[in-house]
Amino acid sequence: MKKYIIGMGLFVLVAGSFSSCKKALEEKYTNPEKSTTASIPGFFTAMLNNDRVAAKYWNVRTFLSIGPGVYAQTSYFANGNAAYQQSDSYGQQYWDDFYAPGGNGSGSMAQYRSMEVAFNEATDAEKATKEIFMKAGKVVLIEQAAKMVDLWGDIPYTEAGSLPTNSTITLPKFDDQKELYTSFIADLKDAGTYFKNAQSTAEFAKYDILLSGSVDKWARYANSLRLRLLMRMSNVDETTARTEILAMLSDPANFPLVDGADVAAYNPRTTDILLSPLTNSTSTLVDAFREGSWYATDYMLNKVMLPANDPRIPVIYDKGSKTVNGKLVQNPTFRAMPYNFTTAQQEASFADYALVDSGTFLLNASLPGILITAPEVNLLKAEAQERWGSTTAAKAAYDLALKQSVSFYYYLNNLNTSGVKTETLPAPSVIQAFVDSPGIAYATATNKLANIHTQKWLHFGILQATEAWSEYRRTNTPALQFVTTGKISGFDVPPTRLIYPSGEKSYNSANYAAVQAEDTRLTKIFWDVN
């Protein structure tokens, strides 16, 4: 499909691309899980079928593991002189995949603008049946757009993908990041209210490859995403965040959340917002892990998990093994390489240390894309209660979140059907002992918010590295250390935001000029005030 784009993702010529996209979309979506026409439902399915959400090689290998995962230390990385230097080409591709169809993402902005064109041209009767797609599409667009803001700051949004009525193309301005967050939060409140009172349809259920048409889950998705964004901006606008969040938490009937209904051994499949692979998918992350060095990270395993005898260790890591007298021998214990090893020390020591679990990650063709989970939502609740409400309620939410995170990772592990050994969820008494262990127990924590933030960072892990990096920047937790000596001048520390891609700077230069002064790797996103 031709990309109708100037500046590598600046905008999509919707009217011209609508018919040209139709044939390609019809060819791409030919079974009941996918769209069959380039209609509003078809574009909606295209938005959902997003490789930047799914657990796919390209996103994990070329973006998460070399960018956010490095800056948040959720991914192991070689400690070379360019460890903290951003890849412009891979950043460009991520940027393009938000704005344009094709490539390794599905162009959330392009697909939604196409939905808007079709919706505006529809009859009133047609609009009545398609409104549910527009509301759900807006939630999907906001989730991806919020990540763009968290990565870059100001981005083209309100004018991106637009086509003026005189058929001339206007290069889009960069919208203010805080104003975008404000609009996202308002739109999500509207979507949550809509889905709380909506009725699903057979057509919506057919094309909804994310939540199978469940309006209850769409309401929970919208509300939980709103909770995430409100908390993220809470250090810069605490009054708004506190008022809005406490109103949500005090009225669960009108603001249902993805919280697992207070069940520790909950079922992520029926509760969480997960993008399951299509039935014809055989993709695994094996190539991503083969090309990278996927070893355990120092702070996560050595400093947080091992001292607490964390029951998630066996489904997140493997002990590793080495050849002894011609035989493969498993290492006796779980341990991660020290963060400050030189590259020479790293290369000489790989076999002695733990690596990412193959059953849960490497060989798991059923691994879903992760959008919102109950453990994250309950950790958000815990922070809100600790800051503005009841410490007792905060402890309850925190304890529940940890138990649910254990259930979540064992759920991922047990999705594997490749024949590798999977693990059995530990007994409730074992999980409770972990929750009550020194350094983890909420009641005895010297800094309760630090415990909440650390556990959220740990839960995000490899597959939600962008969220982990955002929360790390917002909270300065956990207390990560980075090797700064021997790095390229100007790249001796991780960035606090990504530099705009070179294509955007070149082709949208007039609008880029308005944000150029802030386009440095150490400029902070508006919510990062620590």
Buried (B, 14 or more C-beta within 10 A) or exposed (E): BEBBBBBBBBBBBBBEBBEBBBEBBBEBBEEEBBBBEBBBBBBBBBBBBBBBBBBBBBBBBBBBBBBBBBBBBBBBBBBBBEBBBBBBEBBBBBBBBBBBBBBBBBBBBBBBBBBBBBBEEBEEEBBEBBBBBBBBBBBBBBBBBBBBBBBBBBBBBEBBBBBEEEEEEEBBBBBBBBEBBBBBBEBBBBBBBBBBEBEBBEBBEBBBBBBEBBBEBBBBBBBBBBBBBBBBBBBBBEEBBBEBBBEBBEEEEBBBBBBBEEBBBBEBEEBBBBBBBEEEEEBBBBBBBEEBBBBBBBBBBBBBBBEBEBBBBBBBBBBBBEEEEEEEEEBEEBBBBEBEBBEEEBEEEBBEBBBBBBBBBBBBBBBBBBBBBBBBBBBBBBBBBBBBBEEEBBBBBBBBBBBBBBBBBBBBBBBBEBEBEBBEBBEEEEBBBBBBBEEBBBEEBEEBBBBBBBBBBBBBBBBBBBBBBBBBBBBEBBEBEBBEEEBEEEBBBBBBBBBBBEBBBEBBEEBBEEBEEBBEBEBBBBBBEE
